[in-house]
Amino acid sequence: MTTAAVSTEAHVAQNYSPLPVTVASGEGAWVTDVEGKRYLDLLAAYSAVNFGHRHPELVSTAKAQLDRVTLVSRAFMSDRLEPFAEALARLCGKEIVLPMNTGAEAVETGIKVARAWGYRVKGIAPGKARIVVAAGNFHGRTTTIVSFSDDDSARDDFGPYTPGFDVVPFGDADAIAAAITDDTAAVLVEPIQGEAGVIIPPEGYLTRVREICTEKNVLFIADEIQAGLGRVGETFACDREGVVPDLYLLGKALGGGILPVSAVVGDRDVLGVIRPGEHGSTFGGNPLAAAVGLRVVEMLETGEFQERARTLGAHLDAGLQKLLGHGVTAVRVAGLWAGVDIDPARGTGREISEKLMERGVLVKDTHGQTIRIAPPLVIRSTEIDWALEQLRLVLEG
Ligand SMILES: Cc1ncc(COP(=O)(O)O)c(C=O)c1O
């Protein structure tokens, strides 16, 4: 097969503006394109590949499950589901797990749970439940989720929009308190906003959100789909403030970089409001997903990956700080996750991303002047140094 034959341009809908790299294989923190050129992957599928490409333990877990059973009717539970759910609930310090597939489905599930809880437990009048969300959010691409996005490219021409959401500035706990009424069922936030450019809220924000939600009898839903599962140097981004939400929304890395796996995790008095037959998915919690998800949880239970994200993240941070004033105007780092604002005089985020790609480093631009860095947590410090050197050279022009 020639390179042209595998080009993405002819038959793939143009709903992304990808960097011109057609990836053929991957291992660890590296991917290889169809022509054999290697790239250090500093994006890791937007944090979905926290354990590296084709992590041997995850691949062997998946292969073993492929030899047993991969999909069963939802009328039956597989022998992988309960161990997965038990382990994930334990990791979260919660009681039960509702498995889904994509991140957006986990968010949709969280919204449904919050509304049902609002009506059945809190006593909100039918059809009145509201959810407070933050400006600049990214929770996925379904019609309900884009209804409360303030990103025009996510929303425009996709209405009519789903009502029932109140948007307040991110990082402003007082604004959340002011927006809550008797009809509010939940506050839904990313503990760190990923797609917005790794926006870290002021210290104490999550603590305050927790207090407000408890005081006002409102659920606190943390979308940890991108921030969670080791990325920030803790198991969850909420752990940075020792905060426990009512519901965790998880996805991306939960599938070990092998397949889509997402979940909503909470206690029985909240998540248990969903009754048999009310919600589900053909693929949610399937044997292959559960087997891989269980192995992911076991890997996180050792704390090794959180530790790597902490120490290597500090290393990344130190390197990025040196670029401040040299083509970089701001740096925000949480574990192995960084938003880097580029001086417009040196180019746009997109231009810098393309030049880095030419040098064998994959990053992604966001919001014009920002590049995002989220390498697999298996990356080595020497690889980070090399990538930072490429960034320095690109910024030097
Ligand atoms: C915080 C957050 N929530 C939800 C999603 C949606 O996940 P998915 O693309 O798997 O639907 C994303 C994806 O980037 C995300 O970053």
PDBQT file of the ligand as one rigid body, heavy atoms in Angstrom, charges set to zero:
ROOT
HETATM    1  C1  LIG A 401     -12.832  17.084  30.400  1.00  0.00    +0.000 C 
HETATM    2  C2  LIG A 401     -13.414  16.308  29.273  1.00  0.00    +0.000 A 
HETATM    3  N1  LIG A 401     -14.658  15.804  29.377  1.00  0.00    +0.000 NA
HETATM    4  C3  LIG A 401     -15.221  15.092  28.398  1.00  0.00    +0.000 A 
HETATM    5  C4  LIG A 401     -14.540  14.855  27.220  1.00  0.00    +0.000 A 
HETATM    6  C5  LIG A 401     -15.217  14.078  26.125  1.00  0.00    +0.000 C 
HETATM    7  O1  LIG A 401     -14.643  12.816  25.985  1.00  0.00    +0.000 OA
HETATM    8  P1  LIG A 401     -14.860  11.978  24.641  1.00  0.00    +0.000 P 
HETATM    9  O2  LIG A 401     -14.109  12.687  23.559  1.00  0.00    +0.000 OA
HETATM   10  O3  LIG A 401     -14.283  10.615  24.966  1.00  0.00    +0.000 OA
HETATM   11  O4  LIG A 401     -16.315  11.926  24.392  1.00  0.00    +0.000 OA
HETATM   12  C6  LIG A 401     -13.257  15.362  27.060  1.00  0.00    +0.000 A 
HETATM   13  C7  LIG A 401     -12.507  15.135  25.804  1.00  0.00    +0.000 C 
HETATM   14  O5  LIG A 401     -11.535  15.770  25.489  1.00  0.00    +0.000 OA
HETATM   15  C8  LIG A 401     -12.672  16.105  28.102  1.00  0.00    +0.000 A 
HETATM   16  O6  LIG A 401     -11.455  16.628  27.998  1.00  0.00    +0.000 OA
ENDROOT
TORSDOF 0
